């Protein structure tokens, strides 16, 4: 019996190898067209004496804007279109009526377009083995290169932070060829497409523009120029985050400084020192966001300086107020000024409280040793005389009216003074009676107490004046700073 297995296997192998490496008819036609186009094609020679390149950018998103490094990172697609007659053909039945073919970018001529203000080591767009270009039958070449994260330099002006506006540009041109060889044009009114743009959480895109800049040619043997396409992005910062996390807190600290005028001296100093430390922390946090420069003064820095200055002035006044009230001393000029403030501000000071307990008591002599209420003494004398007369009648003692009067008068004289101007010495202290030295010291202490109260009253009026000036200072300075920022 004949074994047919080897024959069958051989026939299968022949059938397989007959179809190995073959393509469908449509693809074979395209392969033939591509081979014909690239046959004797030199990619180092430009298609024409002056190639017109239409450039378009499709902005996807602004990833970051580093103010300190002054670098903007953006994601966009840049497409370039030009004509190359060497890559043109006539669609017919021979070539399968093909109108578009895809060719590797490295096999055809492409303009050496690069980003001039790139922050990357190389400003050229990335071209690899997988990059393809679309070729239309009339020779139009369409090349789109993905630039998912390109870094460009951007001069950030943060004078009006956080209400600042920035203009960042992406400058593209041919690196080695002047405008006599390659000229860049815009196909539409705006070469920046924003149809798929995603808004940044901090930066708002207010608009775009395209500016053509003439620069010197980098070729030393030609008298021409380079046409630079500058795609400008107008950005505006969204200030809500920085207002809530920094500026609003400093405004609260300004109000705390104003409230410290109504607390004791020790608490005032503690509040001022706390405000100083907080201002320093916030100023350091904001300064780390921006580049070091001395061309202009940032408005936010001016705001911190004004706040710190106001806190420092308040601390100086608190120390002066404590010194004046504790030592009961004040310069004459300031003393007179405070007196005028009392009248100008209509400051009503409470009258001194008088101790009327001594004067209201019957038979109690005041500090000056004089009997103030003589009518009470006279009534007491009459009562005493009537009691003596009743006692004499009951004991059947016959006395004449004159003798009774004399005896009574004698006894009354010995017990109660009969003149209004007579003095009764009262002790001033536990050691001596009213001597001249004690009286002098007492008068001095009394005068010093009255003068100290007067100093306290004048300092209180001046305290209200400084508080009013501070409130106006904070209000006016803040309004001026914020208005100047928003303009």
Backbone torsions as a table, in degrees:
resi	resn	phi	psi	omega
1	UNK	NA	134.4	-175.8
2	UNK	-84.9	132.0	178.4
3	UNK	-87.4	112.0	-177.6
4	UNK	-92.1	3.5	-176.3
5	UNK	-63.4	-46.6	178.5
6	UNK	-62.4	-31.9	-179.6
7	UNK	-69.0	-43.2	-179.7
8	UNK	-63.6	-42.7	179.5
9	UNK	-63.7	-40.2	179.8
10	UNK	-64.4	-41.0	180.0
11	UNK	-65.3	-38.7	178.2
12	UNK	-64.5	-41.7	179.1
13	UNK	-63.3	-39.6	178.6
14	UNK	-64.7	-37.6	-179.8
15	UNK	-67.3	-39.5	-179.6
16	UNK	-68.7	-45.8	-177.1
17	UNK	-69.1	-21.4	178.5
18	UNK	-70.2	-27.2	179.0
19	UNK	-101.0	-2.8	-177.2
20	UNK	-73.0	130.1	177.8
21	UNK	82.3	3.8	178.5
22	UNK	-92.9	156.4	179.8
23	UNK	-121.2	161.4	173.1
24	UNK	-61.7	162.7	-176.1
25	UNK	-60.1	-40.7	-179.9
26	UNK	-64.1	-40.6	180.0
27	UNK	-73.6	-33.0	176.3
28	UNK	-65.7	-36.7	177.0
29	UNK	-65.2	-42.6	178.1
30	UNK	-65.9	-38.4	178.6
31	UNK	-63.7	-40.5	178.5
32	UNK	-64.4	-38.6	179.3
33	UNK	-67.1	-43.0	180.0
34	UNK	-65.1	-42.5	179.0
35	UNK	-62.0	-39.9	178.9
36	UNK	-65.6	-40.2	-179.1
37	UNK	-67.3	-41.0	-176.6
38	UNK	-86.6	-5.3	178.1
39	UNK	-69.6	124.9	-178.1
40	UNK	60.5	25.8	176.9
41	UNK	-90.6	129.5	179.5
42	UNK	-108.5	111.0	-177.0
43	UNK	-76.0	-7.8	-179.7
44	UNK	-88.1	-7.1	179.9
45	UNK	-105.9	130.6	-179.8
46	UNK	-72.1	155.1	-173.5
47	UNK	-66.4	-30.6	-175.0
48	UNK	-145.5	172.7	178.1
49	UNK	-62.5	-41.8	176.7
50	UNK	-131.1	111.9	-177.3
51	UNK	-93.3	127.2	177.5
52	UNK	-94.7	119.2	-176.7
53	UNK	-112.3	119.2	173.9
54	UNK	-90.3	127.8	-176.2
55	UNK	-119.8	138.4	179.8
56	UNK	-140.0	139.9	179.2
57	UNK	-120.9	134.0	175.9
58	UNK	-111.4	105.7	-175.7
59	UNK	-81.3	125.8	179.7
60	UNK	-95.5	-47.0	-175.7
61	UNK	-168.4	148.6	168.9
62	UNK	-94.4	111.2	-173.4
63	UNK	-74.2	-57.2	-179.3
64	UNK	-146.4	157.8	170.7
65	UNK	-135.6	101.7	-176.9
66	UNK	-85.2	105.9	-177.9
67	UNK	-69.3	-33.8	-177.3
68	UNK	-69.4	-45.5	177.9
69	UNK	-86.7	-11.4	-179.0
70	UNK	56.8	54.0	-179.7
71	UNK	-132.2	130.5	175.1
72	UNK	-106.6	129.9	176.9
73	UNK	-109.6	122.0	-176.3
74	UNK	-133.1	158.2	177.3
75	UNK	-117.7	123.7	-177.2
76	UNK	-157.0	161.9	174.4
77	UNK	-111.7	128.8	179.2
78	UNK	-113.8	122.3	180.0
79	UNK	-112.7	143.5	179.2
80	UNK	-128.5	140.0	-178.6
81	UNK	-131.9	131.4	175.7
82	UNK	-151.3	174.4	-178.2
83	UNK	-112.9	134.3	175.9
84	UNK	-130.9	103.1	-175.9
85	UNK	-64.3	-22.6	179.5
86	UNK	-68.6	-18.1	-179.3
87	UNK	-106.5	27.3	-179.4
88	UNK	-105.3	154.2	178.2
89	UNK	-154.5	172.1	-179.9
90	UNK	-109.4	117.3	179.4
91	UNK	-66.1	125.3	177.7
92	UNK	-152.2	-175.3	-177.4
93	UNK	-68.6	-27.7	-179.2
94	UNK	-62.2	-44.4	179.7
95	UNK	-98.6	18.9	173.7
96	UNK	72.4	22.2	-179.1
97	UNK	54.6	36.0	178.3
98	UNK	-75.9	132.2	179.8
99	UNK	-110.1	-23.5	-177.1
100	UNK	-136.4	135.1	172.9
101	UNK	-129.2	156.9	177.7
102	UNK	-110.2	124.7	-179.0
103	UNK	-121.1	147.1	175.2
104	UNK	-61.9	138.8	-177.2
105	UNK	-62.9	-34.8	-176.8
106	UNK	-73.7	-7.4	-179.2
107	UNK	-98.9	-4.0	-179.2
108	UNK	-126.9	169.2	177.1
109	UNK	-78.9	134.5	175.5
110	UNK	-134.0	149.1	177.9
111	UNK	-69.5	144.9	-179.5
112	UNK	-84.0	62.3	-179.5
113	UNK	-75.8	134.6	179.1
114	UNK	-142.6	163.9	177.6
115	UNK	-93.6	115.2	-175.2
116	UNK	-70.0	-40.5	-177.1
117	UNK	-95.5	35.5	-179.9
118	UNK	-74.1	143.1	175.9
119	UNK	-96.3	-0.1	175.9
120	UNK	-84.9	160.9	177.4
121	UNK	-57.6	-35.3	178.1
122	UNK	-122.7	130.4	-179.2
123	UNK	-90.9	-0.6	-179.3
124	UNK	-74.7	150.5	174.6
125	UNK	-71.5	147.3	-176.1
126	UNK	-72.7	122.3	176.4
127	UNK	-125.0	118.5	-179.5
128	UNK	-123.3	-172.7	-177.1
129	UNK	-69.2	-17.8	-178.6
130	UNK	-94.4	-2.7	-178.7
131	UNK	-76.8	131.0	-178.3
132	UNK	-123.8	153.9	176.8
133	UNK	-122.8	141.3	179.0
134	UNK	-89.5	127.6	-178.4
135	UNK	-114.4	121.3	176.5
136	UNK	-89.6	157.8	-172.7
137	UNK	-63.3	-24.3	179.1
138	UNK	-85.0	5.5	177.9
139	UNK	95.8	5.5	179.2
140	UNK	-78.1	127.3	-179.0
141	UNK	-107.7	129.3	179.1
142	UNK	-119.4	117.3	-177.2
143	UNK	-122.8	122.1	176.1
144	UNK	-120.6	127.5	-177.9
145	UNK	-117.6	126.7	178.4
146	UNK	-75.9	131.3	174.1
147	UNK	-124.2	82.8	-171.6
148	UNK	-70.7	-26.6	180.0
149	UNK	-154.7	86.6	177.3
150	UNK	-100.3	141.0	-179.1
151	UNK	-109.1	124.7	179.2
152	UNK	-126.3	149.3	178.9
153	UNK	-76.3	140.6	-178.6
154	UNK	-142.2	120.8	177.8
155	UNK	-75.4	104.8	-175.4
156	UNK	-91.3	123.6	176.3
157	UNK	-107.9	107.8	-174.0
158	UNK	-107.5	30.5	-179.7
159	UNK	-62.4	-40.3	-176.3
160	UNK	-100.0	23.7	177.7
161	UNK	-55.5	137.2	3.5
162	UNK	-95.1	20.9	178.0
163	UNK	-107.6	32.3	-174.8
164	UNK	-85.3	157.4	176.9
165	UNK	-125.4	136.5	-176.2
166	UNK	-121.2	150.4	174.4
167	UNK	-123.3	105.8	179.1
168	UNK	-109.7	138.8	-174.7
169	UNK	-123.8	155.9	173.0
170	UNK	-122.0	106.7	-173.9
171	UNK	-98.6	119.7	179.8
172	UNK	-122.4	145.3	177.2
173	UNK	-167.5	174.2	174.1
174	UNK	-81.1	131.7	-174.4
175	UNK	-74.3	-40.4	-171.2
176	UNK	-112.0	-8.3	-174.0
177	UNK	-121.1	135.1	-178.2
178	UNK	-81.5	-175.4	-177.5
179	UNK	-69.8	-16.5	176.1
180	UNK	-75.3	-13.6	178.8
181	UNK	-109.5	-45.4	180.0
182	UNK	-131.7	128.7	176.3
183	UNK	-124.1	132.2	-178.5
184	UNK	-96.9	132.6	179.4
185	UNK	-129.6	165.3	176.8
186	UNK	-109.3	132.7	-175.2
187	UNK	-78.8	-37.8	-179.1
188	UNK	-114.3	-178.9	177.7
189	UNK	-64.1	-36.9	178.4
190	UNK	-127.8	125.8	-177.7
191	UNK	-87.9	0.0	178.8
192	UNK	-104.9	117.2	-179.7
193	UNK	-94.6	125.3	-178.8
194	UNK	-115.8	22.1	-175.8
195	UNK	-67.6	-31.6	-179.0
196	UNK	-112.8	28.0	-176.1
197	UNK	-77.6	136.1	175.0
198	UNK	-104.5	126.8	-175.5
199	UNK	-69.0	140.6	177.2
200	UNK	-81.0	144.4	-177.8
201	UNK	-67.2	-22.1	-177.8
202	UNK	-112.0	-35.2	-175.6
203	UNK	-106.0	131.2	177.6
204	UNK	-103.8	129.2	179.6
205	UNK	-86.2	111.5	-177.3
206	UNK	-90.5	-13.0	-179.5
207	UNK	163.1	171.2	179.1
208	UNK	-134.7	163.1	179.5
209	UNK	-157.8	159.0	178.0
210	UNK	-125.1	127.6	-178.2
211	UNK	-123.9	132.8	177.4
212	UNK	-95.7	121.7	-176.3
213	UNK	-113.9	131.5	175.7
214	UNK	-93.4	123.9	179.4
215	UNK	-124.1	161.9	179.6
216	UNK	-67.2	145.0	-180.0
217	UNK	-72.5	141.2	-179.9
218	UNK	-88.4	-3.9	175.9
219	UNK	-86.8	122.7	-174.1
220	UNK	-74.3	-12.8	-173.2
221	UNK	-105.0	5.5	-177.7
222	UNK	-127.5	141.8	178.6
223	UNK	-98.6	83.9	-178.2
224	UNK	-149.5	-165.0	-179.8
225	UNK	-141.0	167.8	176.1
226	UNK	-107.7	132.4	177.3
227	UNK	-92.6	115.2	-178.5
228	UNK	-101.8	124.7	175.0
229	UNK	-90.9	113.4	-179.9
230	UNK	-104.6	108.9	176.5
231	UNK	-91.5	108.1	-173.3
232	UNK	-99.3	136.0	178.6
233	UNK	-114.5	124.9	179.7
234	UNK	-97.3	111.7	-174.6
235	UNK	-112.4	145.7	176.7
236	UNK	-131.9	131.3	-177.4
237	UNK	-76.1	139.7	173.2
238	UNK	-86.7	113.6	-167.5
239	UNK	-86.2	-3.1	-171.0
240	UNK	-60.9	-42.2	-177.4
241	UNK	-61.7	-45.3	-176.8
242	UNK	-75.7	-29.1	177.6
243	UNK	-67.2	-44.6	-176.9
244	UNK	-73.9	-32.4	-173.8
245	UNK	-97.9	-0.5	179.8
246	UNK	-146.2	-56.2	-172.5
247	UNK	-71.8	-41.1	-179.2
248	UNK	-63.6	-37.8	177.4
249	UNK	-63.4	-38.0	177.9
250	UNK	-68.9	-33.8	174.9
251	UNK	-64.4	-38.5	176.3
252	UNK	-63.9	-38.5	177.8
253	UNK	-65.1	-35.2	174.7
254	UNK	-62.3	-40.8	177.6
255	UNK	-67.3	-34.7	176.6
256	UNK	-63.8	-39.3	176.6
257	UNK	-62.2	-38.4	176.6
258	UNK	-66.8	-38.8	179.5
259	UNK	-69.1	-22.5	-179.4
260	UNK	-68.0	-10.8	177.1
261	UNK	-71.8	-12.7	-176.2
262	UNK	-107.8	12.1	-178.3
263	UNK	-119.0	166.9	179.6
264	UNK	-63.0	170.5	-172.0
265	UNK	-62.7	-45.3	-176.8
266	UNK	-63.6	-42.4	178.6
267	UNK	-65.9	-35.6	177.9
268	UNK	-60.3	-46.5	-179.4
269	UNK	-64.9	-40.7	179.4
270	UNK	-63.3	-42.5	178.9
271	UNK	-64.2	-41.8	179.9
272	UNK	-63.9	-42.5	178.9
273	UNK	-65.2	-37.9	176.6
274	UNK	-63.6	-41.9	177.5
275	UNK	-63.4	-39.7	177.7
276	UNK	-58.3	-48.6	-178.2
277	UNK	-64.4	-40.4	-179.3
278	UNK	-66.6	-42.3	176.4
279	UNK	-59.7	-39.7	-179.6
280	UNK	-64.6	-41.1	-179.8
281	UNK	-64.7	-46.5	-179.4
282	UNK	-65.8	-39.7	179.3
283	UNK	-63.6	-37.3	178.3
284	UNK	-68.2	-40.3	179.6
285	UNK	-62.8	-41.8	-179.5
286	UNK	-73.0	-35.0	-179.2
287	UNK	-67.3	-25.8	178.0
288	UNK	-72.0	-14.0	-179.5
289	UNK	-84.0	-20.4	-168.6
290	UNK	-118.9	156.1	178.4
291	UNK	-72.3	155.2	177.7
292	UNK	-76.9	121.8	-179.2
293	UNK	-153.5	157.0	-179.9
294	UNK	-128.9	20.1	-179.0
295	UNK	-77.5	-31.3	-178.8
296	UNK	-151.4	164.7	178.3
297	UNK	-100.8	123.1	178.9
298	UNK	-67.2	142.2	-179.2
299	UNK	-67.8	-32.8	177.5
300	UNK	-67.8	-34.3	175.1
301	UNK	-67.4	-39.8	175.8
302	UNK	-62.2	-37.9	177.8
303	UNK	-62.7	-43.6	178.2
304	UNK	-65.7	-39.2	179.5
305	UNK	-64.5	-42.0	178.4
306	UNK	-64.9	-39.5	179.0
307	UNK	-66.3	-42.7	178.1
308	UNK	-66.0	-39.4	178.8
309	UNK	-63.4	-41.7	179.5
310	UNK	-64.7	-40.2	177.1
311	UNK	-64.6	-38.9	179.0
312	UNK	-66.6	-41.9	177.7
313	UNK	-63.6	-40.0	178.5
314	UNK	-63.8	-39.9	178.8
315	UNK	-64.8	-40.8	177.3
316	UNK	-61.1	-42.0	-179.9
317	UNK	-66.8	-37.3	178.7
318	UNK	-62.2	-40.4	178.5
319	UNK	-67.2	-42.7	177.8
320	UNK	-63.2	-42.7	179.3
321	UNK	-61.7	-42.4	178.7
322	UNK	-65.8	-37.9	179.3
323	UNK	-67.1	-43.4	-179.1
324	UNK	-64.0	-43.0	-176.6
325	UNK	-76.1	-29.4	-178.7
326	UNK	-80.7	-34.9	-179.0
327	UNK	-97.8	-7.8	-178.0
328	UNK	55.0	37.5	178.1
329	UNK	-129.2	142.4	-179.2
330	UNK	-154.2	140.3	176.1
331	UNK	-57.8	148.5	-174.9
332	UNK	-61.3	-42.2	-178.7
333	UNK	-62.9	-44.8	179.3
334	UNK	-67.8	-34.3	178.2
335	UNK	-63.1	-44.2	179.2
336	UNK	-67.8	-40.1	179.6
337	UNK	-62.6	-40.7	178.7
338	UNK	-66.1	-35.5	176.6
339	UNK	-63.6	-38.6	176.5
340	UNK	-69.1	-33.7	177.4
341	UNK	-62.8	-36.0	178.5
342	UNK	-60.6	-38.5	179.8
343	UNK	-79.7	-36.1	-178.4
344	UNK	-69.7	-45.8	-178.1
345	UNK	-82.2	-0.9	-178.9
346	UNK	53.9	46.0	-178.2
347	UNK	-80.5	119.9	-176.4
348	UNK	-96.2	111.8	177.4
349	UNK	-93.3	140.4	179.4
350	UNK	-69.3	141.8	178.9
351	UNK	-67.1	158.1	179.8
352	UNK	-69.0	137.3	179.8
353	UNK	-79.5	127.7	179.4
354	UNK	-98.0	138.1	-179.4
355	UNK	-86.4	99.5	-177.9
356	UNK	-94.6	8.5	-178.7
357	UNK	-67.6	-35.9	-177.7
358	UNK	-70.9	-42.7	-177.1
359	UNK	-70.9	-25.2	-178.1
360	UNK	-80.1	-15.5	-179.6
361	UNK	-82.9	135.0	-179.9
362	UNK	-78.2	133.0	177.4
363	UNK	80.9	5.0	178.4
364	UNK	-97.9	131.0	-176.5
365	UNK	-94.2	133.8	178.2
366	UNK	-70.2	-178.8	-173.8
367	UNK	-64.9	-27.3	-177.1
368	UNK	-82.6	-0.7	173.5
369	UNK	79.7	11.6	-179.0
370	UNK	-106.5	143.7	175.6
371	UNK	-82.0	116.6	-175.8
372	UNK	-85.3	-36.1	-175.2
373	UNK	-105.4	88.3	-177.7
374	UNK	-75.7	-23.6	179.9
375	UNK	-65.5	-35.1	177.3
376	UNK	-66.6	-37.5	177.5
377	UNK	-65.0	-39.4	-179.7
378	UNK	-65.5	-41.0	177.7
379	UNK	-65.5	-38.3	178.1
380	UNK	-64.0	-39.2	179.5
381	UNK	-65.0	-42.0	179.3
382	UNK	-64.9	-39.8	178.2
383	UNK	-63.2	-40.6	-179.6
384	UNK	-65.3	-39.8	-179.7
385	UNK	-65.4	-42.4	-179.3
386	UNK	-64.8	-37.3	177.6
387	UNK	-65.6	-37.0	-179.7
388	UNK	-69.2	-37.8	179.5
389	UNK	-66.5	-40.8	177.9
390	UNK	-64.1	-37.8	179.5
391	UNK	-68.0	-35.0	-179.8
392	UNK	-70.5	-37.3	178.0
393	UNK	-66.6	-41.0	-179.2
394	UNK	-66.0	-30.3	-178.7
395	UNK	-92.7	7.1	179.7
396	UNK	54.6	39.3	177.3
397	UNK	-95.2	119.8	-178.7
398	UNK	-91.1	113.3	177.6
399	UNK	-130.5	147.5	176.0
400	UNK	-76.7	160.4	-178.7
401	UNK	-63.9	-36.1	-177.5
402	UNK	-71.4	-40.6	179.5
403	UNK	-65.0	-42.4	178.8
404	UNK	-59.3	-40.9	-179.8
405	UNK	-66.1	-38.2	-178.9
406	UNK	-67.7	-42.9	-179.5
407	UNK	-63.2	-45.8	-178.9
408	UNK	-62.0	-42.8	179.3
409	UNK	-62.1	-39.3	-179.7
410	UNK	-64.0	-45.7	-179.7
411	UNK	-65.3	-39.4	-179.9
412	UNK	-65.8	-38.8	179.7
413	UNK	-63.5	-35.1	-179.1
414	UNK	-73.9	-19.3	-176.3
415	UNK	-106.2	-38.5	-173.5
416	UNK	-128.9	134.0	176.5
417	UNK	-68.5	142.1	-176.0
418	UNK	-101.5	-4.2	-179.9
419	UNK	-112.0	148.7	-177.2
420	UNK	-76.6	-21.0	-173.9
421	UNK	-98.7	2.2	-178.7
422	UNK	-72.7	149.5	-175.0
423	UNK	-104.6	145.6	172.1
424	UNK	-124.1	119.0	-176.8
425	UNK	-74.3	125.6	176.2
426	UNK	-116.4	139.7	-177.5
427	UNK	-70.0	137.8	177.7
428	UNK	-84.6	-37.3	-179.5
429	UNK	-138.6	-172.4	-177.7
430	UNK	-84.5	-7.6	-173.4
431	UNK	-106.4	-31.0	-176.4
432	UNK	-150.7	163.7	172.1
433	UNK	-80.2	-171.7	-177.1
434	UNK	-67.1	90.6	175.4
435	UNK	-97.5	168.6	-175.1
436	UNK	-67.4	-40.6	-178.6
437	UNK	-65.2	-44.5	179.2
438	UNK	-65.9	-40.0	178.7
439	UNK	-62.6	-39.3	179.7
440	UNK	-65.4	-45.3	178.6
441	UNK	-64.7	-38.5	178.6
442	UNK	-62.6	-43.8	178.6
443	UNK	-64.1	-37.6	178.7
444	UNK	-65.7	-45.6	179.6
445	UNK	-62.2	-40.4	179.7
446	UNK	-65.1	-42.0	178.9
447	UNK	-66.9	-38.6	179.4
448	UNK	-65.8	-39.0	177.1
449	UNK	-62.5	-43.7	178.1
450	UNK	-63.8	-39.9	-179.7
451	UNK	-68.3	-35.9	178.1
452	UNK	-65.2	-40.7	177.1
453	UNK	-64.6	-36.1	177.7
454	UNK	-66.5	-39.8	177.6
455	UNK	-64.1	-42.6	178.6
456	UNK	-62.2	-39.9	178.9
457	UNK	-65.6	-42.2	179.7
458	UNK	-68.5	-37.9	177.3
459	UNK	-66.4	-34.2	176.8
460	UNK	-64.3	-41.7	176.5
461	UNK	-63.2	-42.0	177.8
462	UNK	-66.6	-32.5	177.9
463	UNK	-63.2	-42.0	176.6
464	UNK	-65.0	-36.9	179.6
465	UNK	-66.1	-44.9	178.7
466	UNK	-65.0	-39.0	176.9
467	UNK	-60.8	-44.3	178.8
468	UNK	-63.4	-43.2	177.7
469	UNK	-63.0	-40.7	178.7
470	UNK	-64.5	-41.1	178.0
471	UNK	-62.2	-44.9	178.1
472	UNK	-65.1	-38.8	179.7
473	UNK	-62.1	-47.2	-179.5
474	UNK	-65.2	-44.1	-177.9
475	UNK	-64.0	-48.9	-177.3
476	UNK	-66.7	-44.2	-178.0
477	UNK	-65.3	-41.5	178.6
478	UNK	-65.3	-42.5	178.5
479	UNK	-63.1	-42.6	179.6
480	UNK	-63.5	-42.0	-179.0
481	UNK	-66.0	-46.1	-175.4
482	UNK	-72.5	-33.9	177.0
483	UNK	-67.0	-42.8	178.7
484	UNK	-65.1	-31.2	177.1
485	UNK	-69.3	-42.6	-174.3
486	UNK	-75.3	-17.3	179.6
487	UNK	-72.6	NA	NA
